[in-house]
Amino acid sequence: MKIDSLGVRIPTKILTNDDLLQMLAQYSPEASDLLVKTYQRVVRGLFTAAGSQTRHVRDETKGEKASTFIIGAITDALEKASLKPEDIDLLIYCGVGKGFLEPANAYFYAQKMGMHASCFDIVDACMSWIRALEISYEFFKSGRYSHIMIVNGEFNMHHGFPDNLRIRDLRQVAYTFPTYTIGEAATATILSASDFQWRFIYKSLPDLADLCTIPLSGWDDFVEPSKRLGRNGLYNFVSYGKELFDAARQHLGPLIKELVGDLNYPDIYFPHAASDNAYLAGSKVQNLPTEKMFAEVFPKYGNLVSASIPVAMDMALKAGRLQRGSKVVLCPASAGMVYGAVQFVY
């Protein structure tokens, strides 16, 4: 399998850390001044520790919509690959951001582009794009398709806005802070059949499934309630960031070593951009080559969920750090919990 092209579209409105801190006060009129200032001080410290600076989101005053950026990314990828919509045999939509529980969101974008491709969606939080890659790889091995497009539209500010900005008590920082680092983006990846071999390995920890969730109406009829689930209400993001990174530091490094063997062999590593500082610190502990870790997405764009790695690859291409023939390792961690490691030649 080969990556033919990457299309990326980023919304224009930039939210700084100071903007988020001001929004916390704006949406918490019932909280005391002492609580607001204390909460802001804690969040500011966490921004610094995580390496957060800015994030991009849709500008409603300009009429920006998720669909515009998703179609833009699709068009960009097609143009870069010198392909037409009818050349795509399979369209996979992946990630958290979506407009419909049914049918598959992929159908709507195929309809918009005039595609006659097979369509389906994949949902596995921040690991969704990686899962879509592996499924595509297996399809290519069977000879079933010639060109596959993977699309995501991670426009997720509404999963916690403005509810998660309302300060109730200091304890909510523990399971709400990651909301404040979320950014938005759309990507489209075109893949084609080739002789290039890829390797995928994963480690799942279902016991940690309740660390990072967005509950739907009636969720407690499907699973047993726990003290971590539904803390911020329906459709709102709950994420225990410290526990997530503690687990990642323990499990992700050994998984990468199992896949790669010689850690200096790859030319570049792409982690999921949930906190570049945390990944770099964890890399040092695991003796991973930090100078090869691409850690430039999170400070500028925030946590882009399943769009993080394709955006990172696009940035690396433009910076000349990723080139044809580069030996690549993808190493995301995701809610679930699940850790992945993927090795291939770009």
C-alpha positions in Angstrom: 0.0 0.0 0.0 1.1 3.6 -0.7 -0.1 7.0 0.5 -0.7 8.9 -2.7 -1.7 12.2 -1.2 -2.9 14.0 1.9 -5.5 16.8 1.8 -5.8 19.1 4.8 -8.1 22.0 5.7 -8.0 24.0 8.9 -10.6 26.5 10.1 -9.5 30.1 10.5 -10.4 31.2 14.0 -7.5 30.9 16.5 -8.2 30.5 20.2 -5.2 31.2 22.4 -4.8 29.9 26.0 -5.8 33.3 27.2 -8.9 33.2 25.1 -9.9 29.9 26.8 -9.2 31.3 30.3 -11.4 34.3 29.6 -14.1 32.0 28.3 -14.0 30.0 31.6 -14.9 33.2 33.4 -17.4 34.3 30.8 -19.4 31.1 31.1 -19.2 30.8 34.9 -21.2 33.8 36.2 -22.5 31.9 39.2 -19.0 30.8 40.4 -17.2 33.0 43.0 -14.3 35.1 41.9 -12.0 33.1 44.1 -13.1 29.8 42.5 -12.8 31.3 39.0 -9.3 32.7 39.5 -8.1 29.5 41.2 -9.5 27.3 38.4 -7.9 29.6 35.8 -4.5 29.4 37.6 -4.7 25.6 37.6 -5.7 25.4 33.9 -3.0 27.8 32.9 -0.4 25.6 34.6 -1.7 22.6 32.8 -1.6 24.4 29.5 2.1 25.1 30.2 2.8 21.5 31.2 1.1 20.1 28.2 2.7 22.5 25.7 -0.6 24.0 24.6 -0.5 27.4 22.9 -3.3 27.8 20.3 -6.0 25.8 18.6 -8.1 26.5 15.4 -11.9 26.3 15.3 -14.7 27.3 13.0 -15.4 31.0 12.8 -19.2 31.2 12.9 -19.1 34.9 12.1 -17.6 33.9 8.7 -20.2 31.2 8.3 -17.5 28.4 8.4 -19.0 24.9 8.4 -17.5 21.5 8.9 -18.7 20.3 5.5 -16.8 23.1 3.6 -13.5 22.0 5.1 -14.2 18.3 4.6 -15.0 18.8 1.0 -12.0 21.1 0.6 -9.7 18.4 2.0 -11.2 15.8 -0.3 -10.7 18.1 -3.3 -7.2 18.9 -2.2 -6.3 15.2 -2.0 -7.8 14.4 -5.4 -5.9 17.2 -7.1 -2.6 16.2 -5.5 -3.0 12.6 -6.6 -4.2 13.7 -10.1 -7.4 11.6 -9.6 -11.1 12.2 -10.3 -13.9 11.4 -7.8 -14.9 8.4 -9.9 -11.4 6.9 -9.5 -12.1 6.3 -5.8 -13.4 2.7 -5.2 -13.9 2.9 -1.5 -14.6 5.9 0.8 -14.0 5.4 4.5 -15.1 8.2 7.0 -13.5 7.9 10.4 -13.2 9.6 13.7 -15.3 11.3 16.4 -16.7 14.3 14.5 -19.8 13.4 12.4 -23.2 14.6 11.5 -25.1 11.3 11.7 -25.4 8.2 13.8 -26.8 6.6 10.7 -26.2 6.1 7.8 -22.5 6.1 7.5 -21.3 9.7 7.0 -19.2 8.5 4.1 -22.3 8.2 1.9 -23.0 12.0 2.1 -19.5 13.0 1.0 -19.5 10.4 -1.8 -22.9 11.9 -2.9 -21.5 15.5 -2.7 -18.4 14.5 -4.8 -20.4 12.4 -7.3 -18.6 9.3 -6.3 -19.9 5.8 -6.9 -17.6 4.2 -4.3 -18.4 1.7 -1.6 -18.8 3.5 1.7 -18.6 2.9 5.4 -17.5 4.6 8.7 -15.0 3.6 11.3 -15.2 4.7 15.0 -12.3 4.2 17.4 -11.7 7.6 18.8 -8.2 8.9 18.0 -7.2 5.5 16.6 -9.8 5.7 13.9 -7.5 6.9 11.1 -5.0 4.1 11.9 -7.7 1.5 11.9 -8.9 2.8 8.5 -5.3 2.4 7.2 -5.1 -1.2 8.3 -8.5 -2.1 6.8 -7.4 -0.5 3.6 -4.2 -2.4 3.6 -6.0 -5.7 4.0 -8.4 -4.8 1.1 -5.5 -4.0 -1.1 -3.9 -7.3 -0.3 -7.0 -9.0 -1.5 -7.0 -7.0 -4.8 -10.5 -5.7 -4.1 -9.8 -2.0 -4.7 -7.4 0.2 -6.6 -7.9 3.6 -4.8 -9.2 4.1 -1.3 -9.9 7.5 0.4 -10.0 8.0 4.1 -11.8 11.1 5.3 -12.3 12.7 8.7 -13.8 15.9 9.9 -12.8 16.4 13.5 -15.0 19.3 14.4 -15.8 18.6 18.0 -15.9 21.9 19.9 -19.7 21.3 20.5 -18.9 18.2 22.7 -18.5 20.3 25.8 -19.3 23.8 24.6 -20.3 25.7 26.6 -21.1 23.2 29.4 -17.5 22.2 30.1 -16.5 25.9 30.4 -18.8 26.3 33.3 -16.8 26.1 36.5 -18.6 24.1 39.2 -15.7 23.1 41.4 -11.9 22.5 41.2 -12.4 18.7 41.0 -13.7 18.9 37.5 -10.3 19.9 36.1 -9.2 16.3 36.5 -11.7 15.1 33.9 -12.4 18.2 31.9 -9.0 19.9 31.1 -8.4 18.0 27.8 -11.6 19.6 26.5 -9.8 23.0 26.5 -7.0 21.7 24.2 -9.3 20.4 21.4 -8.8 21.9 17.9 -10.6 21.3 14.6 -9.5 20.0 11.2 -10.5 18.0 8.2 -8.2 15.6 6.3 -8.5 13.3 3.3 -5.9 10.5 2.6 -5.7 8.7 -0.8 -4.2 5.2 -0.8 -3.4 2.9 -3.7 -2.2 -0.6 -4.1 1.6 -1.2 -4.2 4.3 -3.7 -3.1 5.2 -1.6 0.0 4.7 -3.7 3.1 3.2 -2.2 6.2 3.2 -3.6 9.8 0.5 -2.8 12.4 0.4 -3.8 16.1 -1.9 -2.8 18.9 -2.3 -3.1 22.7 -5.8 -2.7 24.0 -6.7 -2.0 27.7 -10.5 -2.2 28.0 -10.3 -1.9 31.8 -9.5 1.8 31.1 -12.4 2.4 28.7 -14.1 4.9 31.0 -11.2 7.3 31.1 -12.2 9.1 28.0 -15.8 9.2 26.8 -18.6 11.2 25.1 -21.9 9.6 26.3 -25.1 9.5 24.2 -28.6 9.6 25.5 -29.4 6.3 27.2 -25.8 5.3 27.6 -26.5 3.9 31.1 -28.9 1.4 29.6 -26.1 -0.1 27.5 -23.3 -0.3 30.0 -23.0 -0.4 33.8 -22.6 3.2 35.2 -19.3 4.1 36.8 -18.2 7.1 38.8 -16.2 8.3 35.7 -19.0 8.1 33.1 -21.2 11.0 32.3 -19.5 13.5 34.6 -20.1 16.4 32.2 -23.5 15.4 30.9 -24.8 14.0 27.7 -22.7 14.5 24.5 -20.0 16.3 26.5 -16.3 15.2 26.6 -15.0 13.6 29.7 -11.3 12.8 29.8 -9.0 11.9 32.7 -5.8 13.3 31.1 -3.3 12.4 33.9 -4.5 8.8 34.0 -4.4 8.5 30.2 -0.8 9.7 29.9 0.3 7.6 32.9 -1.0 4.5 31.1 0.6 5.6 27.8 4.0 6.1 29.3 3.8 2.6 30.6 2.5 0.8 27.5 3.3 2.7 24.3 7.1 2.7 24.5 7.4 -1.2 24.8 4.9 -1.5 21.9 7.0 0.7 19.7 10.1 -1.3 20.6 8.3 -4.5 19.8 7.5 -3.3 16.3 10.7 -1.4 15.4 13.6 -3.3 17.0 16.2 -0.7 16.1 14.7 2.5 17.3 17.2 4.6 15.3 16.2 2.9 12.0 13.0 5.0 11.3 13.6 8.5 9.9 10.6 10.0 11.7 7.9 9.1 14.3 4.4 10.6 14.3 2.6 10.4 17.7 -1.0 11.4 18.3 -1.0 15.1 19.3 -2.7 15.1 22.6 0.3 16.7 24.4 3.6 16.9 22.6 5.4 17.6 25.9 4.0 14.4 27.3 5.1 12.4 24.3 8.6 13.9 24.3 9.0 13.3 28.1 7.7 9.7 27.6 10.1 9.2 24.7 13.1 10.1 26.9 12.0 7.7 29.6 11.7 4.9 27.0 15.0 5.9 25.2 13.2 6.7 22.0 14.9 9.1 19.7 13.2 12.4 20.6 14.9 14.3 17.8 12.9 12.1 15.3 9.6 12.6 17.1 7.4 15.0 15.1 6.0 17.2 17.9 4.7 20.3 16.2 0.9 19.8 15.8 -0.4 20.2 19.4 1.2 23.6 20.2 -0.3 25.2 17.1 -3.5 23.2 16.4 -4.3 21.5 19.7 -5.7 17.9 19.9 -7.1 17.1 16.5 -8.3 13.7 17.5 -8.1 11.2 14.5 -6.9 14.0 12.2 -3.7 14.6 14.3 -1.4 12.3 12.4 -2.4 13.1 8.9 -2.1 16.8 9.7 1.3 16.1 11.2 2.4 14.3 8.1 1.2 17.1 5.9 3.2 19.6 8.1 6.3 17.4 7.9 6.0 17.1 4.1 5.8 20.9 3.7 8.8 21.3 6.1 10.9 18.7 4.2 11.1 16.4 7.1 9.0 13.7 5.4 10.0 12.7 1.9 9.4 9.8 -0.5 11.4 6.9 0.8 11.3 8.0 4.4 11.0 5.2 7.0 8.0 6.1 9.1 6.5 4.9 12.4 3.1 6.1 13.6 2.6 5.7 17.4 -0.8 7.0 18.6 -2.5 6.4 21.9 -6.3 6.5 22.0 -9.4 6.3 24.2 -10.4 2.7 24.7 -7.7 2.5 25.8 -5.6 1.4 22.9 -2.1 2.0 21.7 -0.9 1.5 18.2 2.4 1.3 16.3 2.6 1.3 12.5 5.7 0.9 10.3 6.0 1.7 6.6 7.9 3.5 3.9 6.3 6.7 2.7 
